[in-house]
């Protein structure tokens, strides 16, 4: 008797849920078709483009194996830029994250830091890079600065969230011994967020390698620049070699960062 | 000796969470505060360490040489100085989980260490040795190198007592130290606290009148923020009813439903009292 009405309500809720899902699916299909029509998507050129692409692809092979020796240095440049940007980002994001978290920083400081981070994250690396090129000229420096800044932005945001998730009792217990705020940070906040800092820093390193290739294409040097010049001079076999090397670089950096991350999550290497 | 006089904690709405509570605790005492959840037990203890600032009232701690420390209406620096002498034992998860057990114990004396030394050098050998002795007193020396996060609830509670012991305070405060523990672990904790109380007074909040009757020397009963009993730890059923009320009555339901959160707006939360008053970083 008493269970009938709640069951009925549950069934009505389920029916409503199904209706909502059906409407959402329909809406998605309609929107896709509508936007395809509005943007004049030409299905004919799509088909011919594929044919052209295949014949263009033939120009890429075989890769220019002899180019490897002179591409090793640009590969190293890209790697080093990514590495330095990540390290700078990790070091500088810590104070930014502390200033941005509600359980550590006073309100005005927190708001200022949060808006700085939001602003920074609002500008894609490539836009920052172009602005910096206007200041420093072409070269490694603007790329390095752009990547460092965006590393700070991302890591500071993630870390600030990690700091705000620390149990308040843990901080209070340290504070209640008569510790100063800086001692609370040193002995409660930093040990608790160190795993997050390292794990996210490693992720950021992978990202910086890939982003470094792109920034290279717009003037930061490294393997991206090689690729760009090869494509522009229609030296496709050389571009193919650069692509292969980029693949290897990205793959290796992911393997390295994965193995480090696994070790961190095991709880070792953390003291 | 700890002296609490006319302690009042009032929300901006006018509701009094702790209403004119006065008591003092002296040598050799093991005092238990009893009362329903939300009666003001924890809040009173939080006021004593200055984690919550009371609306009015005075809390004074006096050492054997007659020097006294206050945790009410003082600046951040003086509050920190007073806190060095109060050993706080929380319920449950107050340890820094990513530090080792030994490091957690050494945190007890941070108030005596210059922040610059904390950042540049860390703890000394002598400090580690004394912290080990404190761990030994609670039978946890063998776990010194483990991460605090890997301990069981009972073990964490013992480490947090070791931290308070290492602090060498003038008084121990224990906020529901056995609430989250099974009966055997609870007994173990009480039989650590009882001998401690002979050297240094212990005041704790508890929910177990039977356990309290066996270990404590005195009970303070609070109900809806007011002190309703102060006397022997052996409570008669009438005295128990005075503290806890009749579980079937309407006022009981009302009182327990009106549990104030410790971080309720209007009460100053965790780090803020000292932060807003400009603690040097």
Interface residues (C-beta under 8 A of the other chain):
Chain A: X103 X104 X106 X167 X168 X169 X170 X171 X172 X173 X174 X175 X176 X177 X178 X179 X180 X181 X182 X183 X184 X186 X187 X188 X191 X192 X194 X195 X267 X270 X271
Chain B: X49 X51 X80 X81 X82 X83 X84 X86 X88 X90 X92 X93 X94 X95 X96 X97 X98 X99 X100 X103 X107 X108 X109 X110 X111 X112 X113 X115 X118 X119 X147 X160 X163 X167 X263 X269 X270 X271 X274 X275 X276 X279 X280 X281
